[in-house]
Structures are given as C-alpha cells and as structure tokens.
Amino acid sequence: QVQLVESGGGLVQAGGSLRLSCAASGRTFSSYAMGWFRQAPGKERDFVAGISWSGSTTVYERSVKGRFTISRDNAKNTVYLQMNSLKPEDTAVYYCAATRSFVTTRSNEYDYWGQGTQVTVSS
C-alpha cells in the first residue's frame, strides 16, 4: 500500500512558476514509477509527466515539454513537478500517481493516487 499526498499548488500569474511535491508513504517507493496527471473542470484526467523508478527515464505530454520538469528523490520518498512559464490553460487539479509498471502515460495502469492539489493560473 502506498499513500500519496500532494502539495505546492496555488494561484499564480501567467508566466510564473510553481513546484508541486508528492510525498509517499511506505518503504517501497523506489520500486514505483510515478506520474503526474491533471484534470480541468469538465474535462478528463490527462497525463502530464512520468518518471521511472530510478529517475533515468522521463516522459512529458507535448504541451508541457520544455516548461515542466519531473524529478524524484527516493531517499525522501518524494516526487516533484517543477512548472515554469505557466499558462491559464495549465489550470487544473494536479494528481500524482504510482505504478508498479514501467513509466506509462495511461491512467488505468496506475495503482495509487493522491487527492490532488489545485493549480490556478490567472491571465
């Protein structure tokens, strides 16, 4: 069992930055690939970024590539999402998730989810 708690969301102006954190419980965090997803009002939950258990492989959704960076610190059981050059269309609830599989963009392959943190980008 893995419990995930996101933090770091908030209100920011367009062009600004935020850093999301996802703290995981459990001793086996380093054996999970991790992902960040987001869900805007009235829309489906979409993949944003993913990272392999070792951190050697990262994957990004096309619209955030070059602006967002996913990283992890296995010693701290934490995964991060650094978000730069934020746009109003980045406004959503952001969720982190853990999977026993290799890093994947498919939400149905993730086994554990956090409760989400709200990110609002004003224009």
Buried (B, 14 or more C-beta within 10 A) or exposed (E): EBEBBBEBBEEBEEEBEBBBBBBBEBEEBBEBBBBBBBBBEEEEBBBBBBBBBEBEEBBBBEEBEEBBBBBBEBEEBBBBBBBBEBBEEBBBBBBBBBBBEEBBBEBEBBEBBBEBBEBBBEE
